[in-house]
Amino acid sequence: MSREKRIEQLSAYLKNSPDDTFLNYALAMEFVSAGADEKARETLEKLTKNSPEYTATYYHLGKLLERAGENEEAVRIYQTGIDITRQNREQHALSELQSALNELQNPDW
């Protein structure tokens, strides 16, 4: 199935379940893969508001913000994700977010 078809299909599913966390996340990842960064950002930001415990969102939103040159906002997003993953004891996600933050703040490492 083409990326365009997947985006169409996910969008159709979301009409029936607009707040479905996984469907929104999957749609955001399709937008990222398609290079539709603005749509990806809108979807990921919606997820951080509606489903703040879905921690994978923070990594991908942070990376998107880095590509846009919005490093201060990326730092804020990574730190928010780190706080949530610590509270939820999600060690793998915590490690990924901490690594992304360290790389952003210390590019010469």
C-alpha positions in Angstrom: 0.0 0.0 0.0 1.3 3.4 -0.9 2.0 6.1 1.7 -0.8 8.2 0.3 -3.2 5.3 0.7 -2.1 4.7 4.3 -2.6 8.4 5.1 -6.1 8.3 3.5 -7.0 5.1 5.3 -5.8 6.4 8.7 -7.6 9.7 8.2 -10.8 7.8 7.4 -10.4 5.7 10.6 -9.9 8.8 12.6 -13.2 10.3 11.4 -14.9 7.6 13.5 -12.4 7.7 16.4 -10.7 11.1 16.3 -9.0 10.7 19.7 -7.6 7.3 19.1 -4.0 7.6 20.3 -2.5 4.9 18.2 -4.2 6.0 15.0 -3.1 9.6 15.5 0.5 8.4 16.2 0.5 6.2 13.1 -0.8 9.1 11.0 1.9 11.4 12.4 4.6 8.8 11.5 3.2 8.6 8.0 3.4 12.4 7.7 7.0 12.3 8.9 7.9 9.7 6.4 6.2 11.7 3.6 8.1 14.8 4.6 4.9 16.6 5.6 6.4 18.1 8.7 3.7 20.7 9.4 1.0 18.0 9.5 3.2 15.7 11.5 3.9 18.4 14.0 0.2 19.3 14.4 -0.7 15.6 15.0 2.2 15.1 17.4 1.3 18.3 19.4 -2.3 17.1 19.5 -1.1 13.8 21.0 1.0 15.5 23.7 -2.1 17.4 24.8 -4.7 14.6 24.5 -2.5 11.6 25.4 0.4 12.9 27.4 1.3 9.4 28.6 2.0 8.2 25.1 5.7 8.8 25.4 6.9 7.8 21.9 5.4 11.1 20.8 8.0 13.2 22.6 10.9 11.7 20.9 9.5 12.1 17.4 8.2 15.6 18.1 11.6 16.6 19.5 13.4 15.3 16.4 10.9 17.2 14.1 11.5 20.4 16.1 15.3 19.9 15.8 14.9 19.6 12.0 13.0 22.8 12.0 15.8 24.5 13.9 13.5 25.0 17.0 16.1 23.6 19.5 14.7 25.3 22.6 11.3 23.9 22.0 12.9 20.5 21.3 14.7 20.6 24.6 11.4 21.5 26.3 9.6 18.5 24.6 12.4 16.1 25.5 12.4 17.2 29.1 8.7 16.8 29.4 9.0 13.3 27.9 11.8 12.5 30.3 9.7 13.6 33.3 6.8 11.4 32.2 8.9 8.3 31.4 10.6 8.6 34.8 7.2 8.7 36.5 6.0 5.7 34.5 9.3 3.9 34.9 9.7 3.4 31.1 13.4 2.8 31.0 13.8 2.3 27.3 11.9 5.5 26.3 13.7 7.4 29.1 17.0 6.3 27.6 16.1 7.4 24.1 14.8 10.8 25.2 17.8 11.4 27.4 20.2 10.4 24.6 18.4 12.8 22.1 18.5 15.6 24.7 22.2 15.0 25.3 23.0 15.0 21.6 21.1 18.2 21.1 22.7 20.0 24.0 26.2 18.5 23.4 26.6 18.1 19.6 30.4 17.4 19.9 30.0 14.3 22.1 
